[in-house]
Amino acid sequence: MSVSEHERHQLFTWFEEHMGSERAATMMSMLPPVGWGDVATRRDLDQQIGAMRHDIDLLRHDVRQLEARVDAVEASLRHDLREQLRTFGTWLFASQAAVIAAVSLLFALH
């Protein structure tokens, strides 16, 4: 049962009238504060810590999967880049050979 602030004040007034202010203050200090039911217990905290640890483990797993995907995409991009450079190198060599052949032919005909 939750005690309201008004009920606490009435109790304090009764204690004060019958036992004096010092004893009334002592009695009131022994009562839990209003809203005590909202205070977390050690068990509540342990459950929250367990849930957070589980969530962190799931996040770590997700990060590892993401890293693996990024590594796979990086490897694929590197492979594609190497292939493109090889193709470009072959094309560049062939075009230079064609230019040299054309210039040589021009000199030969001239």
C-alpha positions, 0 to 999 in steps of 0.5 A: 500500500502506497502512502500519500504525502498528505497521509505522511503529514497527518502521521507526522502531526500525530507523532509530534503531538503525542511524542514530540518533534524530535521523536516524530522526526525519528519515526518519519525517517524510518518510513520509506519515502513516497514512491518507494515502490518505484525504486529499483531493487538489486534483482531488478538491476541484475536483470537489466544488466543481464539484458544489456549484456545479452544486447551487447553480445547481439550487437557484437555478433552483428558487427562481426557479420557486418565486418565480414560483409565489408571485407567480402565487398572490399575483396571483390572491389580489389579483384574487379579493380585488378581486372580493370587495370589489367584490361586497361593495360592491355588496351593501352599497350595495343593502342600504343603499338598501333600508333607506333605502327601507323607512325612507322608506316607514315615514315616508310611511305614518306 
